[in-house]
Amino acid sequence: MQKRNHLLIFILTVGVFGILNTEMGVIGILPSIAEHYHVSISKAGWLVSFFAIAVAVSGPTMPLLFSGINRKKVMLLVLGIFVVGNVVSIFASNFAIVLIARVIPAFFHPVYCSLAFTVAADSVNEEEAPKAVSKILIGVSAGMVIGVPIASFIASAASLQMAMVFFAVVNVIVFLATCIFIPSMPVEKRLSYGAQLSVLRKTMTWISIAAVILLNSAVFGVYSYLAEYLKIVTNMSSNSISFVLFMYGGANIIGNMVAGKLLTHRAVRIILSFPFALGLVYILLFFFGKFSLPVAIITLIWGILAGIGGNINQYLMMSAAPEAPDFANGLFLTSANLGTTFGTAVGGVFISGMGTPYVVIVGLLSLILSTVALLVRRYMFTLVQRAS
């Protein structure tokens, strides 16, 4: 039984990696996509922002819609849709087709991710649930960052189409593994829609949503254009860009791994200091962006902070609505992707209007606003504690 649970969690982790890899992996090949389809880099960024919009729209609703259906069947449905979307992207003849092939699967993204968290927690005893969920979060983190340098390397070493084949292969492998190794999982317990939606009556929930949107905007408003920044500002070669992106991904996973301990023992201090630490990184990036070695060091620190930031975002939502964890996960996905959408869109505007070096401004502005939201949230939390 224990071995089966480990295999189940491993498949779910790789599955989440495949889903997030499809979403974020294109960041590493945005310059190649812009060149191949003869569109601007800001328009190529639509592949990130439109995907994120679809996830944001479906995050609170799609997991609820599929909550009563056999979980294995739902997973296979979602994975199958992603495989089809990936295959269409490989052979797409124009940018519009690629965009459509990415947006349709994006609506099913929150379904698989929410199920992965729930199934992982249910597969072990209550004491082991946080550890199981943390493994899924590593898959989320890896999918958001590791696929970026891999796709970038494949595109530079082979072709853009082969980079898209990489996205498809991962999802095909998980689809087959789910068919073979994951047992049928009919739903036994189901929270009512009303019970889950009631958390939206809490002001704390909405302040947390705002904070997550702004924090994710601060990270991805700049990171979405990192490959472009390294190419234009730092003047790095394609191989060097792939290496730096891979380094960022590895650092992100390290941040994800240490974040659990930090949030367990010093949550308030870590959360409130995060915007200042990331802001300092962006200021250093602006002034030293032309120099390869400083940029590499800055990117390493940036990656660790971004990994911690992802965990902070989930912590904010789960602590705001602990009575409805599944719905809170949906809200977390929605808020995070709204932040990605907003940050990527505004980052593109700054690049088009002021030039690539000034993309850091969207990060700094988002951090200033997120600090305000976090301070308000902390103040409200203190009032609730005093009242109780």
C-alpha positions in Angstrom: 0.0 0.0 0.0 2.8 2.4 0.9 4.6 1.7 -2.4 1.4 2.3 -4.3 0.9 5.6 -2.6 4.4 6.7 -3.3 3.9 5.8 -7.0 0.6 7.6 -7.0 2.1 10.8 -5.6 5.0 10.5 -8.0 2.7 10.3 -11.0 0.7 13.2 -9.7 3.8 15.3 -9.2 5.0 14.6 -12.8 1.5 15.3 -14.0 1.4 18.6 -12.3 4.9 19.3 -13.8 3.5 18.5 -17.3 0.5 20.8 -16.9 2.6 23.7 -15.5 5.4 23.0 -18.0 2.9 23.5 -20.8 1.8 26.8 -19.3 5.2 28.3 -18.4 7.6 26.5 -20.7 6.9 28.8 -23.6 8.6 31.7 -21.6 12.0 30.3 -22.6 11.1 30.2 -26.3 9.1 33.5 -26.6 11.8 35.1 -28.8 11.8 32.0 -31.1 8.0 32.1 -31.3 8.0 35.8 -32.1 10.6 35.3 -34.9 8.9 32.1 -36.3 5.4 33.6 -36.5 6.5 37.1 -37.3 4.9 38.8 -34.3 6.3 41.2 -31.7 7.7 39.8 -28.4 4.9 41.5 -26.5 2.3 39.7 -28.7 4.1 36.4 -28.3 3.7 37.1 -24.5 -0.1 36.5 -25.1 0.7 32.8 -25.0 1.5 33.3 -21.3 -1.1 35.9 -20.4 -4.1 34.4 -22.3 -3.3 31.0 -20.8 -3.2 32.6 -17.4 -6.5 34.4 -18.0 -8.2 31.1 -18.8 -6.8 29.5 -15.6 -7.9 32.5 -13.6 -11.5 32.3 -15.0 -11.8 28.6 -14.5 -9.9 28.3 -11.2 -12.9 28.7 -8.8 -15.5 27.0 -11.1 -14.1 24.0 -13.0 -12.9 22.1 -9.9 -16.4 22.4 -8.4 -18.0 21.3 -11.7 -16.0 18.1 -11.8 -15.9 17.4 -8.1 -18.5 14.6 -8.2 -16.9 12.6 -11.0 -14.5 9.7 -10.7 -11.1 11.3 -10.2 -9.2 9.0 -12.5 -11.6 9.7 -15.4 -11.3 13.5 -14.8 -7.4 13.2 -14.8 -7.4 11.3 -18.0 -9.8 13.8 -19.6 -7.6 16.8 -18.7 -4.4 15.1 -19.7 -5.9 14.0 -23.0 -7.0 17.6 -23.8 -3.5 18.8 -23.0 -1.9 16.2 -25.3 -4.2 17.2 -28.2 -3.4 20.9 -27.6 0.3 20.2 -27.6 0.1 18.2 -30.8 -1.8 21.0 -32.6 0.8 23.5 -31.4 3.6 21.5 -33.0 2.0 21.6 -36.5 0.3 25.0 -36.2 0.9 27.2 -39.3 0.1 30.6 -37.7 0.2 32.3 -34.3 -3.6 32.4 -33.9 -3.9 28.5 -34.0 -1.1 28.2 -31.4 -2.9 30.6 -29.2 -6.2 28.7 -29.5 -4.5 25.4 -28.9 -3.1 26.7 -25.6 -6.2 28.5 -24.3 -8.6 25.6 -24.6 -6.6 23.2 -22.4 -5.9 26.1 -20.0 -9.5 26.0 -18.8 -8.9 22.5 -17.5 -5.6 23.3 -15.8 -7.1 24.0 -12.3 -9.1 20.8 -12.4 -6.0 18.6 -12.5 -3.9 20.7 -10.1 -6.7 20.8 -7.5 -7.3 17.1 -7.8 -3.6 16.4 -7.4 -3.5 18.3 -4.0 -6.6 16.5 -2.8 -5.7 13.0 -3.9 -2.2 13.3 -2.6 -3.5 14.3 0.9 -6.1 11.6 0.9 -3.6 8.9 -0.1 -1.7 9.1 3.2 -2.7 9.4 6.9 -3.5 12.9 8.3 0.0 13.4 9.8 1.7 12.7 6.4 -0.7 14.9 4.3 1.4 18.1 4.4 4.4 16.2 3.3 2.5 14.6 0.4 1.1 18.0 -0.7 4.6 19.5 -0.5 5.8 17.0 -3.1 3.0 18.1 -5.4 4.1 21.7 -4.8 7.6 20.7 -5.9 6.1 19.5 -9.2 4.3 22.8 -9.5 7.5 24.7 -8.9 9.5 22.5 -11.3 6.8 22.9 -14.0 6.9 26.6 -13.7 10.6 27.0 -14.1 12.5 23.8 -15.1 10.6 23.5 -18.4 11.7 27.1 -19.4 15.4 26.4 -19.8 14.8 22.9 -21.2 12.5 24.3 -23.9 14.9 27.2 -24.5 17.8 24.7 -25.0 15.8 22.4 -27.3 14.7 25.3 -29.4 18.3 26.6 -29.8 19.8 23.2 -30.3 17.1 21.7 -32.6 14.0 23.7 -33.5 11.0 25.5 -32.1 8.8 22.5 -33.1 11.0 20.1 -31.1 10.6 22.3 -28.0 6.9 21.9 -28.4 7.3 18.1 -28.8 8.9 18.2 -25.4 5.7 19.6 -23.9 3.6 16.9 -25.6 5.9 14.0 -24.6 5.7 14.7 -20.9 1.8 14.8 -20.9 1.7 11.6 -23.0 3.9 9.8 -20.5 1.7 10.9 -17.6 -1.5 10.0 -19.5 -0.2 6.4 -20.0 1.0 6.1 -16.4 -2.4 7.3 -15.1 -4.1 4.7 -17.3 -1.9 1.8 -16.1 -1.0 2.6 -12.5 -3.7 4.8 -10.9 -6.8 2.9 -9.7 -10.4 4.0 -10.2 -11.1 6.7 -7.6 -14.9 7.4 -7.2 -15.7 10.4 -5.0 -17.0 9.4 -1.6 -17.3 12.7 0.2 -18.3 16.0 -1.4 -18.6 19.5 0.2 -21.6 21.5 -0.9 -21.1 24.4 -3.2 -22.6 26.7 -0.6 -20.2 25.6 2.1 -17.2 26.3 -0.1 -18.4 29.6 -1.6 -19.2 31.0 1.9 -15.5 31.9 2.3 -16.0 34.6 -0.2 -18.0 36.5 2.5 -14.8 37.1 4.4 -12.8 40.3 3.9 -9.6 38.4 4.8 -10.2 36.2 1.7 -10.4 39.2 -0.6 -7.3 40.9 0.9 -5.4 37.6 0.5 -6.5 37.4 -3.2 -5.2 40.9 -3.8 -1.9 40.2 -2.1 -1.4 37.0 -4.2 -2.3 38.8 -7.4 0.3 41.5 -6.7 3.0 39.2 -5.5 2.7 37.0 -8.5 2.6 40.0 -10.8 5.8 41.2 -9.2 7.6 37.9 -10.0 6.2 37.0 -13.5 5.9 40.6 -14.8 9.7 40.5 -15.0 10.4 36.7 -15.2 8.2 36.3 -18.3 10.6 38.4 -20.2 13.8 37.1 -18.7 14.9 35.4 -21.9 14.4 38.6 -23.8 16.2 40.6 -21.1 19.2 38.3 -21.2 19.3 38.5 -25.0 18.8 42.3 -25.5 20.3 43.9 -22.3 22.9 41.4 -21.2 23.7 40.3 -24.7 24.0 36.6 -23.9 24.2 33.8 -26.4 21.4 31.3 -26.7 23.3 28.6 -24.8 24.1 31.1 -22.0 20.5 32.1 -21.8 19.4 28.5 -21.4 22.0 28.0 -18.6 20.8 31.0 -16.7 17.2 30.0 -17.1 18.0 26.5 -15.9 19.9 28.0 -12.9 16.9 30.1 -12.0 14.7 26.9 -12.2 17.0 25.0 -9.8 17.2 28.0 -7.4 13.4 28.2 -7.5 13.1 24.6 -6.4 15.6 25.2 -3.6 13.4 28.2 -2.5 10.3 25.9 -2.6 12.1 23.3 -0.4 13.2 25.8 2.3 10.0 27.8 2.3 8.0 25.2 4.3 10.4 25.5 7.3 10.5 29.3 7.1 6.8 29.6 7.0 6.3 27.1 9.8 8.6 29.0 12.3 8.7 32.6 11.1 5.7 33.1 8.8 4.9 36.8 9.5 8.6 37.9 9.3 9.2 36.0 6.0 6.0 37.3 4.4 6.5 40.9 5.3 10.2 41.0 4.4 9.7 39.2 1.0 8.7 42.3 -1.1 11.7 44.2 0.2 14.1 41.4 -0.6 12.7 40.9 -4.1 12.7 44.7 -4.7 16.4 44.9 -3.9 17.0 42.1 -6.5 15.2 44.1 -9.2 17.1 47.3 -8.4 20.4 45.4 -8.7 19.2 43.8 -11.9 18.4 47.3 -13.4 21.9 48.7 -12.6 24.0 45.6 -13.3 21.9 44.1 -16.1 24.6 44.6 -18.8 27.1 42.4 -17.0 26.9 38.6 -17.3 28.4 37.5 -14.0 26.4 39.9 -11.7 23.2 39.0 -13.7 23.9 35.3 -13.1 24.3 35.8 -9.3 21.3 38.1 -9.2 19.2 35.5 -11.1 20.3 32.8 -8.6 19.0 34.8 -5.7 15.9 35.9 -7.6 15.1 32.2 -8.3 15.3 31.3 -4.6 13.1 34.2 -3.6 10.6 33.3 -6.3 10.3 29.8 -5.0 9.7 31.1 -1.5 7.1 33.5 -3.0 5.1 30.7 -4.6 4.7 29.1 -1.2 3.9 32.4 0.5 1.0 32.8 -2.0 -0.5 29.4 -1.2 0.0 30.0 2.5 -1.9 33.3 2.3 -4.9 31.7 0.6 -5.0 28.5 2.7 -4.7 30.4 6.0 -7.5 32.8 4.9 -9.9 29.9 4.1 -8.8 26.8 6.0 -12.4 25.5 6.2 -12.6 25.0 2.4 -9.2 23.8 1.3 -10.3 22.6 -2.2 -11.9 25.9 -3.0 -9.0 27.8 -1.5 -6.7 25.9 -3.9 -8.9 27.0 -6.7 -8.7 30.6 -5.5 -5.0 30.3 -5.2 -4.6 29.2 -8.8 -7.0 31.9 -10.0 -5.2 34.7 -8.0 -1.8 33.5 -9.0 -2.7 33.4 -12.7 -4.4 36.8 -12.6 -1.1 38.1 -11.3 0.8 36.4 -14.1 -1.6 37.8 -16.6 -1.5 41.3 -15.2 2.3 41.3 -14.7 3.1 39.9 -18.2 0.7 42.3 -19.9 2.1 45.4 -18.1 5.6 44.1 -18.6 5.0 44.0 -22.3 3.7 47.6 -22.2 6.9 48.8 -20.5 9.1 47.0 -23.0 7.2 48.4 -25.9 7.1 52.0 -24.5 10.4 52.3 -22.7 12.6 49.4 -23.7 13.5 46.0 -22.3 15.6 47.3 -19.3 12.6 49.0 -17.8 10.5 45.8 -17.4 11.7 45.7 -13.8 9.5 48.7 -13.1 6.3 46.5 -13.2 8.0 44.3 -10.6 8.8 47.2 -8.3 5.3 48.8 -8.6 3.7 45.5 -7.9 5.8 44.9 -4.8 4.9 48.4 -3.4 1.2 47.6 -3.8 1.6 44.1 -2.4 3.3 45.5 0.7 0.3 47.6 1.4 -2.0 44.6 1.0 0.1 42.4 3.3 0.2 45.1 6.0 -3.6 45.5 5.8 -4.0 41.7 6.0 -1.7 41.5 9.0 -3.7 44.3 10.7 -7.0 42.5 10.1 -5.6 39.2 11.3 -4.5 40.9 14.5 -7.9 42.4 15.1 -9.5 38.9 14.6 -7.1 37.4 17.1 -7.9 40.1 19.7 -11.7 39.7 19.2 -11.4 36.0 19.7 
